[in-house]
Amino acid sequence: MNKGTRVLALMLAGAMLAACGNGFSGVYRDEMGVSQYEFTGDGRVYMSVMGIESAGEYEVDGERIVLRGPNGTMVLSRDGEELVGPMGLRLIRQ
């Protein structure tokens, strides 16, 4: 492989990696407005629970959203336009 071909291959690989997002994003809030989760397309999540804000990362695993933040790991499940979490938590897409 010549130098030009290697450079082109590296550029294409970089473009493909940059284009690879998890395709999941949006703002989800519980009915009473006590908690809100904002998911960005690059794997970050911004959480606000009872006025306390934190940030973390998430990954999509099928119908599950795995959140990792300063308080540990939490798993949410997709249910249509809602996310369902522990202890009856239901987050509605805004």
C-alpha positions as CSV (number, residue, x, y, z in Angstrom):
1,M,0.0,0.0,0.0
2,N,1.5,3.3,-1.0
3,K,1.6,6.4,1.2
4,G,-1.4,8.1,-0.5
5,T,-3.5,5.0,-0.1
6,R,-2.6,4.7,3.6
7,V,-3.4,8.3,4.2
8,L,-6.8,7.9,2.5
9,A,-7.5,4.7,4.5
10,L,-6.7,6.5,7.8
11,M,-8.9,9.5,6.9
12,L,-11.8,7.2,6.0
13,A,-11.4,5.2,9.2
14,G,-11.4,8.5,11.2
15,A,-14.5,9.7,9.5
16,M,-16.3,6.4,10.1
17,L,-15.4,6.6,13.8
18,A,-16.6,10.2,14.1
19,A,-19.9,9.3,12.5
20,C,-20.5,6.4,14.8
21,G,-22.8,7.7,17.5
22,N,-25.2,5.7,19.5
23,G,-28.1,7.5,17.9
24,F,-29.8,8.1,21.3
25,S,-30.4,11.6,22.6
26,G,-33.1,13.7,24.2
27,V,-34.4,15.1,27.4
28,Y,-36.4,12.8,29.7
29,R,-38.3,14.0,32.8
30,D,-40.5,12.3,35.4
31,E,-44.2,13.4,35.7
32,M,-43.6,15.6,38.7
33,G,-40.5,17.3,37.4
34,V,-38.3,16.0,40.2
35,S,-35.7,14.4,38.0
36,Q,-34.5,15.2,34.5
37,Y,-31.9,13.4,32.3
38,E,-30.5,15.0,29.2
39,F,-28.8,12.5,26.9
40,T,-26.4,13.8,24.2
41,G,-25.6,11.8,21.0
42,D,-21.9,11.5,22.1
43,G,-22.5,9.3,25.2
44,R,-22.9,12.0,27.8
45,V,-25.8,12.4,30.2
46,Y,-26.6,15.4,32.4
47,M,-28.8,14.5,35.4
48,S,-30.7,16.7,37.7
49,V,-32.4,15.0,40.7
50,M,-34.2,17.1,43.3
51,G,-32.1,20.1,42.2
52,I,-28.8,18.3,42.5
53,E,-27.0,18.2,39.1
54,S,-24.3,15.8,38.0
55,A,-22.9,14.5,34.8
56,G,-22.0,11.0,33.6
57,E,-21.7,8.7,30.6
58,Y,-24.2,6.3,29.1
59,E,-24.2,3.5,26.5
60,V,-27.0,1.9,24.7
61,D,-27.3,-1.9,25.1
62,G,-30.3,-3.0,23.0
63,E,-33.4,-1.8,24.8
64,R,-31.3,-0.8,27.9
65,I,-29.6,2.5,28.6
66,V,-26.6,2.0,31.1
67,L,-25.8,5.2,33.0
68,R,-22.5,5.6,34.8
69,G,-22.1,8.6,37.0
70,P,-20.6,9.8,40.3
71,N,-23.2,7.8,42.3
72,G,-22.7,4.5,40.5
73,T,-24.4,2.7,37.7
74,M,-28.1,2.7,36.8
75,V,-29.9,0.8,34.1
76,L,-33.0,2.2,32.4
77,S,-35.2,0.2,30.0
78,R,-36.9,1.7,26.9
79,D,-40.7,1.5,26.9
80,G,-41.9,3.4,23.8
81,E,-41.1,7.1,24.4
82,E,-40.4,6.5,28.1
83,L,-37.5,5.2,30.1
84,V,-38.2,2.9,33.1
85,G,-35.8,2.7,36.0
86,P,-35.5,1.4,39.5
87,M,-38.2,1.8,42.1
88,G,-40.9,2.7,39.6
89,L,-39.0,5.6,38.0
90,R,-40.7,6.6,34.7
91,L,-39.0,9.2,32.5
92,I,-41.1,10.8,29.7
93,R,-39.4,12.1,26.6
94,Q,-39.9,15.9,26.4
